[in-house]
Amino acid sequence: MKLRPFPLAIASLLALFAAGCSSAPSRQAAAPVTPTLSAEAKAALAEADVAVKDARAHYTLWVPAETAYQKVLEAAKAGDSVTVLKETKTVMELNKLAAAQANYRSTEMK
């Protein structure tokens, strides 16, 4: 009986593959830990959302306020309640100042 090398190599590789798969350790997928925000941080996030939407609608959203808002969103995704509260305070203060600035007298020469 004459064995051909190609089918013999294929059969060997299949046997090795099957042996490797059967002895591989089984990994159980650990449930991902989803960070959650505190109730206070959730309320602050909602408040920041409303304030930014209002500022955009009135064209009074300052760049630093928008940057702070992006930090709020990133912190919310990460579940960092402390940063959400801190940056929301910044967003609210800047939006308050921007709204007040809209009522200032014009400095245009007439």
C-alpha positions as CSV (number, residue, x, y, z in Angstrom):
1,M,0.0,0.0,0.0
2,K,1.4,3.3,-1.1
3,L,0.4,6.4,0.9
4,R,0.4,9.8,-0.8
5,P,2.0,12.6,1.3
6,F,-0.7,15.3,0.6
7,P,-3.8,13.4,2.0
8,L,-1.6,12.1,4.9
9,A,-0.6,15.7,5.8
10,I,-4.2,16.9,5.6
11,A,-5.4,14.1,7.9
12,S,-2.6,14.8,10.3
13,L,-3.4,18.5,10.5
14,L,-7.1,17.7,11.0
15,A,-6.2,15.3,13.8
16,L,-4.0,17.9,15.5
17,F,-6.6,20.6,15.2
18,A,-9.3,18.4,16.7
19,A,-7.0,17.4,19.5
20,G,-6.2,21.1,20.2
21,C,-9.8,22.2,20.2
22,S,-10.9,19.4,22.6
23,S,-8.3,20.3,25.2
24,A,-8.7,24.1,25.0
25,P,-9.8,25.5,28.4
26,S,-13.3,26.7,28.3
27,R,-13.7,30.4,29.1
28,Q,-16.9,31.6,30.6
29,A,-17.7,35.1,29.7
30,A,-17.8,37.2,32.8
31,A,-20.7,39.5,33.0
32,P,-19.4,42.9,32.2
33,V,-19.6,45.3,35.1
34,T,-21.6,48.3,34.0
35,P,-20.9,51.4,36.1
36,T,-23.9,53.2,37.3
37,L,-24.5,56.8,38.1
38,S,-25.9,58.0,41.4
39,A,-29.4,59.5,41.3
40,E,-28.0,62.9,41.9
41,A,-25.6,62.5,39.0
42,K,-28.4,61.3,36.7
43,A,-30.5,64.4,37.6
44,A,-27.5,66.7,37.0
45,L,-26.9,65.0,33.6
46,A,-30.5,65.6,32.6
47,E,-30.2,69.2,33.8
48,A,-27.0,69.7,31.7
49,D,-28.7,68.2,28.7
50,V,-31.6,70.7,28.9
51,A,-29.2,73.6,29.6
52,V,-27.0,72.8,26.6
53,K,-30.0,72.3,24.2
54,D,-31.4,75.7,25.4
55,A,-28.1,77.4,24.9
56,R,-27.8,76.0,21.4
57,A,-31.3,77.1,20.6
58,H,-30.5,80.7,21.6
59,Y,-26.9,80.6,20.1
60,T,-25.3,81.3,23.5
61,L,-23.4,78.1,23.9
62,W,-19.8,79.0,24.8
63,V,-16.9,76.7,23.7
64,P,-15.8,76.0,27.3
65,A,-19.3,75.1,28.2
66,E,-19.5,72.7,25.3
67,T,-16.1,71.2,26.3
68,A,-17.3,70.7,29.9
69,Y,-20.5,69.1,28.5
70,Q,-18.4,66.6,26.5
71,K,-16.6,65.8,29.7
72,V,-20.0,65.2,31.4
73,L,-21.0,62.8,28.7
74,E,-17.7,60.9,28.9
75,A,-17.9,60.7,32.6
76,A,-21.5,59.4,32.4
77,K,-20.5,56.7,30.1
78,A,-17.7,55.7,32.5
79,G,-20.1,55.9,35.4
80,D,-18.1,58.6,37.2
81,S,-20.7,60.4,39.3
82,V,-18.2,62.8,40.9
83,T,-17.0,64.1,37.6
84,V,-20.5,64.4,36.2
85,L,-21.5,66.5,39.1
86,K,-18.4,68.7,38.9
87,E,-18.5,69.3,35.2
88,T,-22.3,69.8,35.2
89,K,-21.8,72.7,37.7
90,T,-19.3,74.2,35.2
91,V,-21.7,73.8,32.3
92,M,-24.5,75.4,34.3
93,E,-22.4,78.4,35.4
94,L,-21.0,79.1,31.9
95,N,-24.5,78.8,30.4
96,K,-25.9,81.2,33.0
97,L,-23.1,83.8,32.1
98,A,-23.6,83.3,28.4
99,A,-27.3,83.9,28.7
100,A,-26.7,87.1,30.7
101,Q,-24.1,88.3,28.2
102,A,-26.8,88.1,25.5
103,N,-28.6,91.0,27.3
104,Y,-25.6,93.3,27.5
105,R,-25.6,96.5,25.5
106,S,-24.0,96.3,22.1
107,T,-20.5,97.7,21.8
108,E,-21.1,98.5,18.1
109,M,-20.5,102.1,17.1
110,K,-23.6,103.6,15.5
